[in-house]
């Protein structure tokens, strides 16, 4: 019975969709879906099916599919459960991945003809995010002392000032190439992912010259965000826009890097935990207030990032640490957060947001 009811609702929504198309024009309820992959992913298919139930078709395409001479997109649409090549006018609304930023000419072309869910301009580096927050009275307490790493002398200065530091590539993905360094008597403890070593000053300088100096890095005070057993963790806060165009916290999970030296990178081992029992286990009576602060801080930071970037965003992932006393601090803001564990929730939220954007911009 439930299956038949669901089928009826989908068919009724589809009927309404075609009625809308008759009165509004063929492209009115089409949303562009720009990604780098040449073929739609599983998540793209999930998003398309859920959007169809809302009366919206997704037009999947990448930069090569954009015909700038004829103002057309030669993309793919899901028809009878198969992805079929179609040629369409440029939709009024385009869901664009932040990873498409490298296609500057195409993005600039589309920006002048459609509303993009993120215009990919004024992006915030890890260092600039910390600086922007430090200048805001309501957000400064969540910052980590940071700076761009310009020399080995600066590295030593940070160690002397803070005792323990973290070095991160500016353009890192999934936490690769992150070092934690701490002085131990006349030597230096260095941890990177699953490895650690003890170096003297000459060996540390050699490491800097060979592995760090050639690419931009930021340097930060090391913050303690670890479980009682010593494993690093952070909280991934996933935010999406709702059907009214407002930010909402869609999901929070704790990511624990079991056996890791620096950060909670679950691709190297470890896992996720539901945030409520994780906080209750690790912070006792404080867990509810920490949970509420996580949500309120994340919403406040999402709005701040939009103001600084001078653009509206659709999605945001925040990596937040918590020290043993329950104080929060921000590691990173990600404008293209993964949706591996919450695919259906993200797809449904975005379908509702697409409808809001179509009503606003079509």
URNOR-V771987 format. One record per backbone hydrogen bond with DSSP energy under -1.0 kcal/mol. NH is the residue of the N-H (numbers start at 1). CO is the residue of the C=O. If there is no record, write none. Layout:
nh=NH co=CO
nh=NH co=CO
//
This chain:
nh=5 co=1
nh=6 co=2
nh=7 co=3
nh=8 co=4
nh=9 co=5
nh=10 co=6
nh=11 co=7
nh=12 co=8
nh=13 co=9
nh=14 co=10
nh=15 co=11
nh=16 co=12
nh=17 co=13
nh=18 co=14
nh=19 co=15
nh=20 co=16
nh=21 co=17
nh=22 co=18
nh=23 co=19
nh=24 co=20
nh=25 co=21
nh=28 co=25
nh=30 co=27
nh=31 co=57
nh=32 co=93
nh=33 co=59
nh=34 co=95
nh=35 co=61
nh=45 co=41
nh=46 co=42
nh=47 co=43
nh=48 co=44
nh=49 co=45
nh=50 co=46
nh=51 co=47
nh=52 co=48
nh=53 co=49
nh=54 co=51
nh=55 co=52
nh=56 co=51
nh=57 co=29
nh=59 co=31
nh=60 co=76
nh=61 co=33
nh=65 co=62
nh=66 co=63
nh=67 co=72
nh=72 co=67
nh=73 co=88
nh=74 co=65
nh=75 co=73
nh=76 co=60
nh=77 co=84
nh=79 co=82
nh=82 co=79
nh=84 co=77
nh=86 co=75
nh=88 co=73
nh=94 co=115
nh=95 co=32
nh=97 co=34
nh=100 co=97
nh=101 co=98
nh=103 co=100
nh=104 co=102
nh=107 co=103
nh=108 co=104
nh=109 co=105
nh=110 co=106
nh=111 co=107
nh=112 co=108
nh=113 co=110
nh=114 co=110
nh=115 co=92
nh=117 co=94
nh=129 co=125
nh=130 co=126
nh=131 co=127
nh=132 co=128
nh=133 co=129
nh=134 co=130
nh=136 co=133
nh=139 co=136
nh=140 co=136
nh=142 co=139
nh=143 co=140
nh=147 co=219
nh=149 co=217
nh=155 co=151
nh=156 co=152
nh=157 co=153
nh=158 co=154
nh=159 co=155
nh=160 co=156
nh=161 co=157
nh=162 co=158
nh=163 co=159
nh=164 co=162
nh=165 co=181
nh=166 co=220
nh=167 co=179
nh=168 co=218
nh=170 co=216
nh=172 co=169
nh=176 co=173
nh=179 co=167
nh=180 co=191
nh=181 co=165
nh=182 co=189
nh=183 co=163
nh=184 co=187
nh=187 co=184
nh=188 co=199
nh=189 co=182
nh=190 co=197
nh=191 co=180
nh=192 co=195
nh=195 co=192
nh=197 co=190
nh=199 co=188
nh=204 co=200
nh=205 co=201
nh=206 co=202
nh=207 co=203
nh=208 co=204
nh=209 co=205
nh=210 co=206
nh=211 co=207
nh=212 co=208
nh=213 co=208
nh=215 co=212
nh=218 co=168
nh=219 co=147
nh=220 co=166
nh=221 co=145
nh=222 co=164
nh=227 co=231
nh=230 co=227
nh=233 co=225
nh=234 co=255
nh=235 co=320
nh=236 co=253
nh=237 co=318
nh=238 co=251
nh=239 co=316
nh=240 co=248
nh=241 co=314
nh=242 co=246
nh=245 co=242
nh=248 co=240
nh=250 co=238
nh=251 co=238
nh=253 co=236
nh=254 co=273
nh=255 co=234
nh=256 co=271
nh=257 co=232
nh=258 co=256
nh=260 co=257
nh=261 co=193
nh=265 co=263
nh=268 co=265
nh=269 co=266
nh=271 co=256
nh=273 co=254
nh=278 co=274
nh=279 co=275
nh=280 co=276
nh=281 co=277
nh=282 co=278
nh=283 co=279
nh=284 co=280
nh=286 co=283
nh=287 co=284
nh=290 co=286
nh=291 co=287
nh=292 co=288
nh=293 co=289
nh=294 co=290
nh=295 co=291
nh=296 co=292
nh=297 co=293
nh=298 co=294
nh=299 co=295
nh=300 co=296
nh=301 co=297
nh=302 co=298
nh=303 co=299
nh=304 co=300
nh=305 co=301
nh=306 co=302
nh=307 co=303
nh=308 co=304
nh=309 co=305
nh=310 co=306
nh=311 co=306
nh=316 co=239
nh=317 co=334
nh=318 co=237
nh=319 co=332
nh=320 co=235
nh=321 co=329
nh=323 co=327
nh=326 co=323
nh=329 co=321
nh=330 co=142
nh=331 co=319
nh=332 co=319
nh=334 co=317
nh=346 co=342
nh=347 co=343
nh=348 co=344
nh=349 co=345
nh=350 co=346
nh=351 co=347
nh=352 co=348
nh=353 co=349
nh=354 co=350
nh=355 co=351
nh=356 co=352
nh=357 co=353
nh=358 co=354
nh=359 co=355
nh=360 co=356
nh=361 co=357
nh=362 co=358
//
